[in-house]
């Protein structure tokens, strides 16, 4: 199984739009949305069936048994995350602040504190003609990298015979992106034509290079700043990164996104450009041409 991962240095560059178009063009049998903080690939793919859902347990959280707590304050004094709050004569734990380090459990002289499993998010697996794995991290919860790994594991387990998979990754270079890069054969970085966009793109490239992943780059809304787009193309040429193409700003693309459709479903300049980027990527990396 080969895996194409689509990343961007920041949110809003069009990463999910590109991922949805590639899923449509390739007729992918298995794909995933690993942007677990704000998943939205399902809005384009429009799954017909109700997904299988299960809880995701991240780091455990501290729990204080009020019947055992005598209010000595040792837990509050030693908590580096200010997660222990006084509640009358005893204490309670702020789940949003607790990092599950276990110090409070270790120092409590009355054994009033225990570490308990905590549901940090929800995993969703759609099984239609295709397999689609995604998840939603709960507000304020952590361990997003671990959740991303679970999303990819669910996809691989449900579709072991799929010749290739397409993964919509998280923006940035943090833990979710690192988890997404694990096992990926090729990463397509969707850049935007701004000075900060170049910096964001370079950071993602440096992260991907640590994993030895093949790198390709495309520019979305390139005509917003043609000069910066030329700089990105020049950077790719000088550093031996494959430039897969550029996509223009297109009102028809905005209308398609608002309607929950893929841009390649419309006969428009952005759809034509996306098809060209798709063909270019196949011709170089051959991750599963149909």
MARSEDREN-755368 format. One record per residue (C-alpha): residue number from 0; z, x, y. Coordinates in steps of 0.05 Angstrom, whole numbers. Last residue first. Layout:
BEGIN
[atom NUM; [Z; X; Y]]
...
//
This chain:
BEGIN
[atom 289; [-249; -118; 91]]
[atom 288; [-228; -49; 114]]
[atom 287; [-160; -28; 91]]
[atom 286; [-128; 31; 127]]
[atom 285; [-193; 69; 135]]
[atom 284; [-165; 117; 187]]
[atom 283; [-226; 135; 227]]
[atom 282; [-276; 79; 217]]
[atom 281; [-221; 28; 211]]
[atom 280; [-192; 45; 279]]
[atom 279; [-260; 40; 312]]
[atom 278; [-273; -27; 281]]
[atom 277; [-207; -56; 306]]
[atom 276; [-217; -28; 375]]
[atom 275; [-286; -60; 376]]
[atom 274; [-258; -127; 353]]
[atom 273; [-206; -122; 408]]
[atom 272; [-260; -109; 460]]
[atom 271; [-298; -172; 439]]
[atom 270; [-235; -213; 443]]
[atom 269; [-218; -186; 512]]
[atom 268; [-289; -200; 537]]
[atom 267; [-287; -273; 512]]
[atom 266; [-311; -315; 454]]
[atom 265; [-244; -341; 431]]
[atom 264; [-211; -336; 363]]
[atom 263; [-205; -261; 375]]
[atom 262; [-150; -275; 427]]
[atom 261; [-106; -305; 373]]
[atom 260; [-78; -373; 388]]
[atom 259; [-10; -398; 410]]
[atom 258; [-40; -440; 467]]
[atom 257; [-7; -396; 520]]
[atom 256; [-35; -335; 484]]
[atom 255; [-105; -364; 483]]
[atom 254; [-102; -382; 557]]
[atom 253; [-79; -311; 575]]
[atom 252; [-136; -283; 534]]
[atom 251; [-185; -328; 570]]
[atom 250; [-159; -300; 636]]
[atom 249; [-182; -231; 613]]
[atom 248; [-155; -162; 632]]
[atom 247; [-199; -112; 596]]
[atom 246; [-185; -79; 529]]
[atom 245; [-195; -4; 517]]
[atom 244; [-214; 36; 456]]
[atom 243; [-189; 72; 394]]
[atom 242; [-173; 139; 426]]
[atom 241; [-155; 186; 368]]
[atom 240; [-104; 238; 390]]
[atom 239; [-128; 310; 391]]
[atom 238; [-83; 332; 449]]
[atom 237; [-138; 346; 500]]
[atom 236; [-179; 286; 480]]
[atom 235; [-120; 238; 481]]
[atom 234; [-98; 264; 549]]
[atom 233; [-168; 255; 576]]
[atom 232; [-169; 183; 552]]
[atom 231; [-101; 170; 584]]
[atom 230; [-124; 201; 649]]
[atom 229; [-187; 158; 648]]
[atom 228; [-143; 96; 640]]
[atom 227; [-102; 120; 700]]
[atom 226; [-166; 121; 741]]
[atom 225; [-189; 53; 715]]
[atom 224; [-126; 18; 741]]
[atom 223; [-123; -57; 726]]
[atom 222; [-189; -47; 689]]
[atom 221; [-151; -20; 628]]
[atom 220; [-116; -86; 615]]
[atom 219; [-94; -58; 547]]
[atom 218; [-106; 15; 531]]
[atom 217; [-114; 39; 459]]
[atom 216; [-83; 97; 422]]
[atom 215; [-85; 124; 351]]
[atom 214; [-33; 166; 315]]
[atom 213; [-28; 187; 242]]
[atom 212; [46; 192; 223]]
[atom 211; [78; 260; 210]]
[atom 210; [147; 228; 219]]
[atom 209; [168; 273; 277]]
[atom 208; [99; 260; 307]]
[atom 207; [116; 186; 315]]
[atom 206; [173; 202; 363]]
[atom 205; [131; 249; 405]]
[atom 204; [76; 197; 409]]
[atom 203; [125; 143; 430]]
[atom 202; [150; 187; 486]]
[atom 201; [79; 203; 508]]
[atom 200; [61; 129; 512]]
[atom 199; [122; 114; 556]]
[atom 198; [103; 171; 603]]
[atom 197; [31; 146; 608]]
[atom 196; [56; 75; 620]]
[atom 195; [102; 100; 676]]
[atom 194; [40; 126; 711]]
[atom 193; [4; 60; 698]]
[atom 192; [-55; 40; 654]]
[atom 191; [-17; 5; 598]]
[atom 190; [-12; 34; 528]]
[atom 189; [-16; 2; 459]]
[atom 188; [2; 55; 408]]
[atom 187; [-31; 47; 340]]
[atom 186; [11; 79; 286]]
[atom 185; [-18; 99; 219]]
[atom 184; [12; 111; 150]]
[atom 183; [80; 77; 162]]
[atom 182; [136; 91; 112]]
[atom 181; [190; 100; 164]]
[atom 180; [159; 86; 231]]
[atom 179; [192; 17; 235]]
[atom 178; [262; 47; 225]]
[atom 177; [248; 96; 282]]
[atom 176; [223; 39; 325]]
[atom 175; [286; -2; 312]]
[atom 174; [331; 58; 328]]
[atom 173; [301; 71; 396]]
[atom 172; [233; 95; 420]]
[atom 171; [210; 37; 464]]
[atom 170; [180; -30; 443]]
[atom 169; [193; -58; 373]]
[atom 168; [141; -59; 318]]
[atom 167; [88; -109; 296]]
[atom 166; [73; -88; 225]]
[atom 165; [7; -96; 189]]
[atom 164; [4; -87; 114]]
[atom 163; [-47; -58; 66]]
[atom 162; [-72; -66; -6]]
[atom 161; [-22; -122; -20]]
[atom 160; [1; -117; -92]]
[atom 159; [76; -112; -78]]
[atom 158; [76; -173; -33]]
[atom 157; [146; -204; -35]]
[atom 156; [182; -137; -47]]
[atom 155; [142; -101; 8]]
[atom 154; [155; -156; 59]]
[atom 153; [229; -161; 43]]
[atom 152; [236; -85; 49]]
[atom 151; [201; -85; 116]]
[atom 150; [248; -138; 144]]
[atom 149; [309; -102; 113]]
[atom 148; [289; -37; 148]]
[atom 147; [283; -74; 213]]
[atom 146; [353; -102; 203]]
[atom 145; [381; -32; 193]]
[atom 144; [348; -10; 258]]
[atom 143; [376; -71; 294]]
[atom 142; [447; -50; 275]]
[atom 141; [479; -87; 334]]
[atom 140; [496; -158; 355]]
[atom 139; [500; -182; 427]]
[atom 138; [459; -244; 414]]
[atom 137; [440; -250; 341]]
[atom 136; [383; -209; 314]]
[atom 135; [324; -251; 292]]
[atom 134; [282; -232; 232]]
[atom 133; [211; -227; 206]]
[atom 132; [171; -224; 141]]
[atom 131; [103; -257; 132]]
[atom 130; [71; -262; 64]]
[atom 129; [2; -295; 60]]
[atom 128; [-27; -356; 26]]
[atom 127; [41; -384; 44]]
[atom 126; [106; -348; 33]]
[atom 125; [146; -341; 97]]
[atom 124; [207; -296; 96]]
[atom 123; [260; -302; 150]]
[atom 122; [321; -257; 158]]
[atom 121; [378; -279; 203]]
[atom 120; [424; -236; 246]]
[atom 119; [491; -201; 255]]
[atom 118; [532; -240; 203]]
[atom 117; [598; -202; 200]]
[atom 116; [632; -174; 138]]
[atom 115; [707; -165; 148]]
[atom 114; [750; -106; 168]]
[atom 113; [824; -120; 162]]
[atom 112; [880; -120; 213]]
[atom 111; [952; -145; 203]]
[atom 110; [973; -86; 160]]
[atom 109; [1039; -84; 199]]
[atom 108; [1035; -12; 225]]
[atom 107; [963; -21; 250]]
[atom 106; [935; 50; 256]]
[atom 105; [880; 47; 203]]
[atom 104; [857; -24; 216]]
[atom 103; [851; -9; 291]]
[atom 102; [810; 53; 277]]
[atom 101; [760; 13; 234]]
[atom 100; [697; 33; 272]]
[atom 99; [668; -38; 269]]
[atom 98; [636; -34; 338]]
[atom 97; [677; -91; 368]]
[atom 96; [653; -112; 437]]
[atom 95; [615; -175; 418]]
[atom 94; [667; -194; 366]]
[atom 93; [724; -194; 417]]
[atom 92; [784; -185; 371]]
[atom 91; [851; -221; 378]]
[atom 90; [922; -200; 395]]
[atom 89; [991; -230; 390]]
[atom 88; [1045; -258; 436]]
[atom 87; [995; -296; 479]]
[atom 86; [925; -274; 462]]
[atom 85; [921; -200; 481]]
[atom 84; [850; -173; 474]]
[atom 83; [824; -118; 427]]
[atom 82; [751; -100; 438]]
[atom 81; [763; -49; 493]]
[atom 80; [711; -3; 460]]
[atom 79; [756; 58; 451]]
[atom 78; [809; 17; 413]]
[atom 77; [872; 60; 408]]
[atom 76; [917; 25; 458]]
[atom 75; [894; -45; 438]]
[atom 74; [908; -31; 364]]
[atom 73; [977; -2; 379]]
[atom 72; [996; -63; 421]]
[atom 71; [1060; -80; 383]]
[atom 70; [1043; -154; 384]]
[atom 69; [1077; -174; 319]]
[atom 68; [1012; -189; 281]]
[atom 67; [1023; -214; 210]]
[atom 66; [1014; -289; 221]]
[atom 65; [960; -275; 273]]
[atom 64; [916; -240; 221]]
[atom 63; [871; -196; 263]]
[atom 62; [798; -188; 242]]
[atom 61; [758; -126; 256]]
[atom 60; [682; -130; 249]]
[atom 59; [637; -104; 194]]
[atom 58; [572; -68; 211]]
[atom 57; [509; -109; 197]]
[atom 56; [504; -168; 151]]
[atom 55; [439; -206; 151]]
[atom 54; [441; -278; 130]]
[atom 53; [385; -311; 91]]
[atom 52; [325; -354; 105]]
[atom 51; [265; -373; 63]]
[atom 50; [214; -399; 112]]
[atom 49; [191; -471; 124]]
[atom 48; [117; -476; 110]]
[atom 47; [55; -476; 154]]
[atom 46; [64; -411; 191]]
[atom 45; [32; -409; 260]]
[atom 44; [7; -336; 263]]
[atom 43; [8; -335; 338]]
[atom 42; [78; -361; 353]]
[atom 41; [103; -326; 290]]
[atom 40; [90; -259; 324]]
[atom 39; [146; -276; 373]]
[atom 38; [206; -235; 353]]
[atom 37; [254; -216; 410]]
[atom 36; [310; -170; 386]]
[atom 35; [279; -165; 317]]
[atom 34; [214; -133; 340]]
[atom 33; [199; -118; 268]]
[atom 32; [147; -173; 259]]
[atom 31; [117; -166; 190]]
[atom 30; [51; -171; 153]]
[atom 29; [24; -185; 83]]
[atom 28; [-43; -213; 60]]
[atom 27; [-81; -188; 120]]
[atom 26; [-144; -226; 137]]
[atom 25; [-168; -163; 172]]
[atom 24; [-193; -198; 234]]
[atom 23; [-135; -247; 239]]
[atom 22; [-80; -196; 226]]
[atom 21; [-114; -149; 275]]
[atom 20; [-115; -202; 329]]
[atom 19; [-41; -218; 318]]
[atom 18; [-23; -145; 323]]
[atom 17; [-63; -136; 387]]
[atom 16; [-28; -196; 420]]
[atom 15; [39; -170; 394]]
[atom 14; [29; -103; 428]]
[atom 13; [4; -132; 493]]
[atom 12; [39; -84; 541]]
[atom 11; [96; -132; 555]]
[atom 10; [154; -90; 528]]
[atom 9; [156; -15; 535]]
[atom 8; [129; 47; 500]]
[atom 7; [85; 7; 454]]
[atom 6; [79; 3; 378]]
[atom 5; [32; -24; 325]]
[atom 4; [46; -1; 253]]
[atom 3; [-10; 0; 202]]
[atom 2; [16; 7; 131]]
[atom 1; [-21; 27; 68]]
[atom 0; [0; 0; 0]]
//
